[in-house]
Amino acid sequence: MTTSTAFLSRLSDADFAALAGRWAASGYRPGALIIAHGDTDRDVFFLLDGRARVTLFSEDGREISYRDLVQGDIFGELACIDGKERSASVVALEPTRAARLSAAAFRELVHHHPNLAWLLLEHLSALLRRMTDRVFEFSTLVVRKRLILELLRRADEIEPANGRVSICPAPTHFELAAKISTHREAVSREMSTLAKKGLVEKHGNRLELRDLSALEALATAED
């Protein structure tokens, strides 16, 4: 794995202890709703174990996936900061444990711990940059390039070996479609094309990206 950029892993021991001394941890089963879109509570959450997904559903039931949360990630902070309703739902993808901190306690800790406040700013900046990139991709790139870029983003979290990366568990075509704003059939078609070119290969619950350089070249090539 590459060096972790999760929020909790970047805290000093003192800042972590200050947070942990005020939060309460709970467990969630796969599929359980941790945060519901539109809710009016303002608490902040930290993922201690497991995985979760930030998601929304359109009026016709299509899922729009914003990002996956991993151990150490912070979420729910936007409602705490601006006082508005929850902008998305967060659903556990596997057995998950998350810590919950009241909005009042979080604001107090940010006020008294400047390093914590700075890390929060860096976290929000990273979110904004990620969303800017995605808006650009959705507006200008065809499905094939959006798919390759999403696969490369997932690969970026894993240490490559001989120019290859194995993603486990392998994302489903439905999950990838929700992430790049398309339908499952389009993802299946493009994945089949990449497999025929020898660039991806599925092994059980593992997806191997066989040539990262070639995938990067395809993502940036002119149409």
C-alpha positions as CSV (number, residue, x, y, z in Angstrom):
1,M,0.0,0.0,0.0
2,T,1.0,3.6,-0.6
3,T,1.4,6.0,2.4
4,S,-2.0,6.5,3.9
5,T,-3.7,9.9,3.4
6,A,-6.6,9.1,5.6
7,F,-7.5,11.9,8.1
8,L,-6.9,10.1,11.3
9,S,-3.6,8.7,10.3
10,R,-2.2,12.2,9.8
11,L,-3.1,13.5,13.3
12,S,-0.6,13.9,16.1
13,D,-1.0,11.7,19.1
14,A,-2.3,14.6,21.1
15,D,-4.9,15.6,18.5
16,F,-6.0,12.0,18.1
17,A,-6.4,11.5,21.8
18,A,-8.5,14.7,22.0
19,L,-10.9,13.4,19.4
20,A,-11.0,9.8,20.7
21,G,-11.7,11.1,24.2
22,R,-15.0,12.8,23.0
23,W,-16.4,10.4,20.4
24,A,-18.6,7.3,20.7
25,A,-18.0,4.3,18.4
26,S,-20.8,2.1,16.9
27,G,-20.8,-0.9,14.6
28,Y,-22.7,-1.2,11.3
29,R,-23.7,-4.2,9.2
30,P,-23.2,-4.2,5.4
31,G,-25.9,-2.1,3.8
32,A,-26.6,-0.2,7.0
33,L,-27.2,3.5,6.6
34,I,-24.7,5.6,8.7
35,I,-25.8,9.0,7.4
36,A,-29.1,9.7,5.5
37,H,-29.3,12.3,2.8
38,G,-31.4,15.2,4.0
39,D,-31.0,14.5,7.7
40,T,-30.6,17.6,9.9
41,D,-28.1,16.3,12.5
42,R,-24.6,17.9,12.4
43,D,-22.4,15.2,14.0
44,V,-19.0,14.3,12.5
45,F,-17.9,10.7,11.8
46,F,-14.6,8.9,11.6
47,L,-14.3,5.4,10.0
48,L,-12.4,3.2,12.4
49,D,-12.7,-0.2,10.5
50,G,-14.4,-1.4,7.3
51,R,-15.5,0.5,4.2
52,A,-18.4,2.8,3.4
53,R,-19.7,4.6,0.4
54,V,-20.9,8.2,0.0
55,T,-23.8,8.0,-2.4
56,L,-27.0,9.6,-3.8
57,F,-29.9,8.2,-5.8
58,S,-31.6,10.0,-8.6
59,E,-35.4,10.2,-9.0
60,D,-35.3,7.2,-11.4
61,G,-33.4,5.1,-8.8
62,R,-29.9,5.4,-10.4
63,E,-27.1,5.4,-7.9
64,I,-24.5,8.2,-8.1
65,S,-21.4,7.2,-6.1
66,Y,-19.2,10.0,-4.9
67,R,-16.4,8.3,-3.1
68,D,-15.6,5.2,-1.0
69,L,-14.5,5.7,2.6
70,V,-11.7,3.6,4.2
71,Q,-10.2,3.3,7.7
72,G,-9.2,6.7,9.1
73,D,-11.5,8.8,6.8
74,I,-13.6,11.7,8.2
75,F,-17.1,12.2,6.9
76,G,-20.2,14.3,7.8
77,E,-18.0,17.3,8.3
78,L,-19.8,19.5,5.8
79,A,-23.1,19.6,7.7
80,C,-21.1,20.5,10.9
81,I,-19.4,23.4,9.1
82,D,-22.3,25.0,7.3
83,G,-25.2,23.9,9.4
84,K,-27.2,22.6,6.4
85,E,-28.8,19.2,5.7
86,R,-26.8,16.2,4.9
87,S,-25.8,16.4,1.2
88,A,-25.5,12.7,0.6
89,S,-26.0,9.3,2.3
90,V,-23.2,7.1,3.7
91,V,-23.8,3.3,3.5
92,A,-21.6,0.6,5.1
93,L,-20.1,-1.8,2.4
94,E,-18.9,-4.4,4.9
95,P,-18.9,-4.9,8.7
96,T,-17.9,-1.4,9.7
97,R,-17.2,0.5,12.9
98,A,-17.4,4.3,13.0
99,A,-16.9,6.9,15.7
100,R,-19.4,9.8,16.1
101,L,-18.5,13.2,17.5
102,S,-21.0,15.9,18.3
103,A,-20.8,19.0,16.1
104,A,-20.3,21.2,19.2
105,A,-17.4,19.0,20.4
106,F,-15.8,19.0,16.9
107,R,-16.0,22.8,16.6
108,E,-14.5,23.2,20.0
109,L,-11.6,20.8,19.2
110,V,-10.9,22.5,15.9
111,H,-10.8,25.9,17.6
112,H,-8.3,24.7,20.2
113,H,-6.1,22.5,18.1
114,P,-4.6,24.5,15.2
115,N,-3.0,21.4,13.6
116,L,-6.3,19.7,13.5
117,A,-7.9,22.7,11.9
118,W,-5.2,22.8,9.2
119,L,-5.6,19.1,8.4
120,L,-9.3,19.8,8.0
121,L,-8.6,22.5,5.5
122,E,-6.3,20.2,3.6
123,H,-8.9,17.5,3.6
124,L,-11.6,19.9,2.2
125,S,-9.2,21.2,-0.4
126,A,-8.5,17.6,-1.6
127,L,-12.3,17.0,-1.8
128,L,-12.8,20.1,-3.9
129,R,-10.0,19.2,-6.2
130,R,-11.4,15.7,-6.6
131,M,-14.9,17.0,-7.4
132,T,-13.4,19.5,-9.9
133,D,-11.6,16.7,-11.7
134,R,-14.8,14.6,-11.8
135,V,-16.9,17.5,-13.2
136,F,-14.3,18.0,-15.9
137,E,-14.3,14.3,-16.8
138,F,-18.1,14.0,-16.9
139,S,-18.3,17.1,-19.1
140,T,-15.5,16.3,-21.6
141,L,-14.5,12.6,-21.6
142,V,-16.1,9.6,-23.2
143,V,-17.1,6.6,-21.0
144,R,-13.9,4.7,-21.9
145,K,-11.6,7.4,-20.6
146,R,-13.7,8.0,-17.5
147,L,-13.6,4.3,-16.7
148,I,-9.8,4.1,-17.2
149,L,-9.2,7.1,-15.0
150,E,-11.4,5.6,-12.2
151,L,-9.4,2.3,-12.4
152,L,-6.2,4.2,-12.2
153,R,-7.4,6.2,-9.2
154,R,-8.1,2.9,-7.5
155,A,-4.7,1.6,-8.6
156,D,-3.0,4.6,-7.1
157,E,-3.8,3.4,-3.6
158,I,-1.9,0.2,-4.2
159,E,1.8,-0.4,-4.6
160,P,2.5,-1.6,-8.2
161,A,4.6,-4.7,-9.1
162,N,6.2,-4.8,-12.5
163,G,3.8,-2.2,-13.8
164,R,0.8,-4.1,-12.6
165,V,-1.7,-3.7,-9.8
166,S,-4.3,-6.1,-8.4
167,I,-7.5,-4.5,-7.0
168,C,-9.2,-6.6,-4.4
169,P,-12.1,-6.8,-3.9
170,A,-12.7,-6.1,-7.6
171,P,-15.3,-3.4,-8.2
172,T,-18.5,-4.6,-9.8
173,H,-19.6,-3.0,-13.1
174,F,-22.5,-1.5,-11.3
175,E,-20.2,0.2,-8.8
176,L,-18.0,1.5,-11.6
177,A,-21.0,2.8,-13.5
178,A,-22.3,4.7,-10.4
179,K,-18.8,6.2,-9.9
180,I,-18.4,7.5,-13.5
181,S,-22.0,8.5,-14.2
182,T,-23.0,5.9,-16.8
183,H,-24.9,2.6,-17.0
184,R,-23.7,-0.9,-16.2
185,E,-23.9,-2.1,-19.8
186,A,-21.5,0.7,-21.0
187,V,-19.0,-0.4,-18.3
188,S,-19.3,-4.0,-19.3
189,R,-18.7,-3.2,-22.9
190,E,-15.6,-1.1,-22.2
191,M,-14.2,-3.6,-19.7
192,S,-14.5,-6.3,-22.3
193,T,-12.6,-4.2,-24.8
194,L,-9.8,-3.6,-22.3
195,A,-9.7,-7.3,-21.5
196,K,-9.3,-8.2,-25.2
197,K,-6.4,-5.8,-25.4
198,G,-4.8,-7.6,-22.5
199,L,-4.9,-4.5,-20.2
200,V,-7.2,-5.9,-17.5
201,E,-8.0,-9.4,-16.3
202,K,-10.4,-10.7,-13.7
203,H,-9.4,-13.5,-11.3
204,G,-12.2,-14.4,-9.0
205,N,-12.7,-11.4,-6.7
206,R,-9.5,-9.7,-7.9
207,L,-9.1,-7.3,-10.9
208,E,-5.6,-7.1,-12.3
209,L,-4.6,-4.0,-14.2
210,R,-1.8,-5.6,-16.3
211,D,-0.2,-2.5,-17.9
212,L,-0.6,0.8,-16.0
213,S,1.5,2.7,-18.6
214,A,-0.7,1.6,-21.5
215,L,-3.9,2.5,-19.5
216,E,-2.5,5.9,-18.8
217,A,-1.7,6.4,-22.4
218,L,-5.2,5.4,-23.4
219,A,-6.7,7.8,-20.9
220,T,-4.8,10.8,-22.3
221,A,-4.8,9.9,-26.0
222,E,-6.7,12.1,-28.4
223,D,-10.0,10.7,-29.7
